[in-house]
Amino acid sequence: MKHLVTAITLAAILVCCSGSADALKYRERPPWMANVGIGLGKGRFDDIDDTQRVYRSGAVPQIRFGRMLGRYLMLSLNYQGWIIEFDRYGDVVLEDAKIRRSLQDFTLGLTWFPGNPESAWGGLYIRAGAGVGWAGTAIIPVEEGGKQEHGERHDDWGTGYLGELGYDFWISNNAALGLIASYNYFDLDGDIVKTAWFTSANLTLSLYF
């Protein structure tokens, strides 16, 4: 995750240093969009033993590709993930292993930009989507010296739903930095996880072309 944060930061610096950098200007969005993001969020798993397990501070990577449909709508393909590792399960501390839990989805989404793109409201948007989602549960052995193996993983598959509220700040004619609050819900009914969700706050970089 550190590499992804570094990449987003460097990309933003490069964009600002190239071409016309008109920060906080308002403009029409070009037809195509590519977007990456990173964030932190809380996740909850409703497991088959009827226990609700809540985990905080999971990492949230995001990737999106979009196509504008006129001035106010965008169709996009979205990937979002949430992942956390821990070595404590209840009151038990694992000596030679870690537990990794994750949530991921690929969704088809529709984004609505309600404001005039040539005003301050133009950066505001609401996105909703649905697609395939899955929850991963893995036990990762840790060898002496801190080396981590791949371990064994089980995935529960089902449907994923996405909801986002965000705002883009233009940093050049074809790039914007964004802030997003997102909610992802998973209807799985699997062998380990029945339902799950995560919420997150995210920083994104969008390139329009």
VEXDO-273820 format. One line per field, with one value per residue (C-alpha): residue number from 1; residue in one letter; x, y, z. Coordinates in nm, 3 decimals. Layout:
<nodes>
i [NUM	...]
aa [A	...]
xx [X	...]
yy [Y	...]
zz [Z	...]
</nodes>
This chain:
<nodes>
i [1	2	3	4	5	6	7	8	9	10	11	12	13	14	15	16	17	18	19	20	21	22	23	24	25	26	27	28	29	30	31	32	33	34	35	36	37	38	39	40	41	42	43	44	45	46	47	48	49	50	51	52	53	54	55	56	57	58	59	60	61	62	63	64	65	66	67	68	69	70	71	72	73	74	75	76	77	78	79	80	81	82	83	84	85	86	87	88	89	90	91	92	93	94	95	96	97	98	99	100	101	102	103	104	105	106	107	108	109	110	111	112	113	114	115	116	117	118	119	120	121	122	123	124	125	126	127	128	129	130	131	132	133	134	135	136	137	138	139	140	141	142	143	144	145	146	147	148	149	150	151	152	153	154	155	156	157	158	159	160	161	162	163	164	165	166	167	168	169	170	171	172	173	174	175	176	177	178	179	180	181	182	183	184	185	186	187	188	189	190	191	192	193	194	195	196	197	198	199	200	201	202	203	204	205	206	207	208	209]
aa [M	K	H	L	V	T	A	I	T	L	A	A	I	L	V	C	C	S	G	S	A	D	A	L	K	Y	R	E	R	P	P	W	M	A	N	V	G	I	G	L	G	K	G	R	F	D	D	I	D	D	T	Q	R	V	Y	R	S	G	A	V	P	Q	I	R	F	G	R	M	L	G	R	Y	L	M	L	S	L	N	Y	Q	G	W	I	I	E	F	D	R	Y	G	D	V	V	L	E	D	A	K	I	R	R	S	L	Q	D	F	T	L	G	L	T	W	F	P	G	N	P	E	S	A	W	G	G	L	Y	I	R	A	G	A	G	V	G	W	A	G	T	A	I	I	P	V	E	E	G	G	K	Q	E	H	G	E	R	H	D	D	W	G	T	G	Y	L	G	E	L	G	Y	D	F	W	I	S	N	N	A	A	L	G	L	I	A	S	Y	N	Y	F	D	L	D	G	D	I	V	K	T	A	W	F	T	S	A	N	L	T	L	S	L	Y	F]
xx [0.000	0.292	0.397	0.046	0.035	0.381	0.270	-0.041	0.165	0.429	0.164	-0.008	0.323	0.401	0.058	0.088	0.427	0.321	0.092	-0.143	-0.198	-0.513	-0.592	-0.949	-1.079	-1.401	-1.444	-1.626	-1.506	-1.341	-1.508	-1.281	-1.154	-0.896	-0.880	-0.682	-0.742	-0.635	-0.811	-0.879	-1.202	-1.394	-1.525	-1.783	-1.835	-2.156	-2.018	-2.203	-2.163	-2.400	-2.113	-2.061	-1.691	-1.581	-1.232	-1.099	-0.830	-0.832	-0.656	-0.879	-0.730	-0.948	-0.933	-1.194	-1.238	-1.522	-1.696	-1.903	-2.261	-2.331	-2.256	-2.402	-2.362	-2.071	-2.068	-1.773	-1.610	-1.494	-1.268	-1.258	-1.093	-1.059	-0.793	-0.659	-0.414	-0.403	-0.247	-0.509	-0.835	-1.047	-0.825	-0.590	-0.263	-0.125	0.246	0.334	0.055	-0.158	-0.519	-0.599	-0.955	-1.052	-1.350	-1.334	-1.575	-1.594	-1.897	-2.060	-2.148	-2.336	-2.211	-2.430	-2.278	-2.572	-2.402	-2.303	-1.955	-1.844	-1.924	-1.800	-2.084	-1.943	-1.695	-1.968	-2.087	-2.284	-2.198	-2.389	-2.313	-2.348	-2.152	-1.960	-1.821	-1.627	-1.483	-1.149	-1.036	-0.680	-0.438	-0.084	0.205	0.489	0.830	1.110	1.263	0.929	0.899	0.536	0.407	0.098	-0.103	-0.449	-0.735	-1.109	-1.326	-1.703	-1.859	-2.178	-2.304	-2.135	-2.304	-2.133	-2.236	-2.009	-2.025	-1.728	-1.579	-1.309	-1.065	-0.912	-0.532	-0.478	-0.681	-0.698	-0.646	-0.829	-0.765	-1.072	-1.211	-1.463	-1.676	-1.775	-1.993	-1.968	-2.213	-2.169	-2.451	-2.263	-2.428	-2.101	-1.931	-1.772	-1.932	-2.304	-2.296	-2.035	-1.972	-1.703	-1.702	-1.403	-1.264	-1.042	-0.805	-0.818	-0.637	-0.837	-0.693	-0.938	-0.870]
yy [0.000	0.236	0.197	0.287	0.602	0.702	0.642	0.860	1.138	1.132	1.123	1.427	1.617	1.528	1.637	1.968	2.033	1.958	2.161	2.426	2.391	2.588	2.477	2.524	2.612	2.457	2.289	2.029	1.673	1.511	1.186	0.925	0.883	0.660	0.674	0.523	0.573	0.469	0.497	0.355	0.207	-0.010	-0.352	-0.585	-0.956	-1.141	-1.494	-1.824	-1.872	-1.572	-1.355	-1.000	-0.922	-0.561	-0.457	-0.102	0.066	-0.171	-0.053	0.030	0.030	0.146	0.149	0.293	0.344	0.566	0.709	1.026	1.004	1.369	1.642	1.489	1.110	0.866	0.488	0.320	-0.012	-0.012	-0.226	-0.175	-0.378	-0.378	-0.579	-0.622	-0.856	-0.931	-1.182	-1.165	-1.361	-1.271	-1.321	-1.555	-1.415	-1.621	-1.691	-1.823	-1.705	-1.409	-1.394	-1.196	-1.092	-0.907	-0.782	-0.712	-0.629	-0.552	-0.334	-0.154	0.192	0.503	0.842	1.152	1.501	1.719	2.060	2.285	2.165	2.527	2.610	2.496	2.240	2.068	1.870	1.701	1.352	1.051	0.700	0.371	0.030	-0.346	-0.650	-0.948	-0.942	-1.179	-1.214	-1.377	-1.543	-1.672	-1.803	-1.687	-1.878	-1.656	-1.819	-1.725	-1.397	-1.254	-1.425	-1.463	-1.753	-1.751	-1.974	-2.114	-1.894	-1.944	-1.712	-1.667	-1.531	-1.335	-0.989	-0.659	-0.318	0.022	0.369	0.677	1.048	1.248	1.573	1.638	1.931	2.013	2.040	2.070	2.065	1.684	1.578	1.605	1.506	1.377	1.296	1.012	0.859	0.507	0.219	-0.135	-0.411	-0.784	-1.041	-1.373	-1.653	-1.845	-2.114	-1.860	-1.520	-1.454	-1.078	-0.807	-0.438	-0.176	0.202	0.416	0.763	0.783	1.006	0.963	1.083	1.100	1.150	1.266	1.234]
zz [0.000	0.063	-0.301	-0.422	-0.207	-0.338	-0.698	-0.657	-0.498	-0.772	-1.044	-0.895	-0.882	-1.245	-1.362	-1.179	-1.335	-1.692	-1.915	-1.785	-1.412	-1.335	-0.982	-0.858	-1.206	-1.332	-1.668	-1.872	-1.825	-2.131	-2.253	-2.090	-1.734	-1.562	-1.184	-0.896	-0.527	-0.180	0.153	0.498	0.623	0.865	0.765	0.917	0.851	0.940	0.961	0.948	1.325	1.368	1.493	1.370	1.347	1.302	1.191	1.175	0.965	0.669	0.353	0.055	-0.300	-0.590	-0.972	-1.211	-1.586	-1.704	-2.011	-1.999	-2.122	-2.191	-1.935	-1.620	-1.633	-1.649	-1.696	-1.523	-1.441	-1.079	-0.863	-0.488	-0.218	0.159	0.340	0.691	0.868	1.239	1.481	1.757	1.742	2.043	2.347	2.158	2.019	1.728	1.765	1.419	1.188	1.084	0.975	0.660	0.578	0.264	0.064	-0.309	-0.589	-0.960	-1.034	-1.322	-1.195	-1.297	-1.179	-1.162	-1.162	-1.051	-1.076	-1.362	-1.468	-1.506	-1.143	-0.803	-0.790	-1.097	-0.889	-0.681	-0.780	-0.662	-0.784	-0.746	-0.890	-0.863	-0.975	-0.845	-0.491	-0.271	0.080	0.146	0.469	0.495	0.755	0.672	0.837	0.959	0.975	1.211	1.099	0.988	0.649	0.539	0.330	0.107	0.339	0.273	0.161	0.123	-0.090	-0.056	-0.377	-0.433	-0.525	-0.444	-0.426	-0.435	-0.320	-0.325	-0.261	-0.383	-0.505	-0.766	-0.752	-1.090	-1.077	-1.454	-1.775	-1.771	-1.409	-1.080	-0.719	-0.540	-0.197	-0.170	0.103	-0.006	0.113	-0.024	0.067	-0.003	-0.023	-0.019	0.185	0.164	0.367	0.606	0.537	0.489	0.440	0.484	0.425	0.449	0.460	0.373	0.311	0.003	-0.191	-0.570	-0.882	-1.206	-1.554	-1.824	-2.196]
</nodes>
